[in-house]
Amino acid sequence: MTDTHLPARLAEVREEFLELPEADRLELLLEYSDELPSVPEHLADRVDMYERVAECQSPVFINIEVTDGVVAMHATAPPEAPTTRGFASILVQGLTGLTADEVLAIPGDYPQTIGLTRAVSPLRIAGMTGMLMRAKRQVAQKR
């Protein structure tokens, strides 16, 4: 993966994980799960505005808004799925505020580069990859 298209926030997240010993990375992911922002009030009861991420074993739903070329990502993930919730949190925090072009330029293999491939199952990494791909598709459609 080349870093030329990696937004600063996602690069910081990756460095944060890679600086830790592998044994501590899962704990950092769990910290991110506690930081998943709440969905905005105008979307709180609008399940029709969310897309289910089928690649996730847990019920994860995302919504992308693009306003004046700037992306806002919203996601819901159950508290009893902290790993998935952590991945959603990383993406929500990393994509929100970027331009549509910046989101579309994020390498698709970003989830494989943050140092968690041995700490979590391949299905969980596939779930984060699915979230990213669906977010990018929604951005492309809405920009």
C-alpha positions, 0 to 999 in steps of 0.5 A: 500500500502506498501512503500517498493517498492515505489521509492523515487521521487514518495514517495516525491510527495505523501508526498508533496500532503499529507502535504497540506490541501485537499483544496490546493492539486488541486493547486499543481496538476495544478503546476505539469501540467506546469512541464510536460517535452516536448517529446524528438526531436526523438519522436516529430513527431512519433505518431506511437511510442505512446500508447493512454491511453484509460482510460483518457477522454483527449487524453493522449499518452505515450511512454516508452523507456528502455535503458540499463535497465533504463526507460524513460517515455514520455507523451503528454497531452493537456494544456486544460486538466491540471488535466490529464496533472498533473498526466502525469507529476508526472509519467513522473518525477517519472518513468524516471531514474528508473530501469525496476525492480523499475518501475515494483515494483511500487504498482498499487494503487499509484494514490489512495494514493496521497490524491486526491481522493476527489479533482478530479473525480474517472474517473481522478484517473482511468486515472492516474492508466491507465497511470501507468498500461500501463507504467508498461506493456510497461516496461515489454515488453521492458526490 
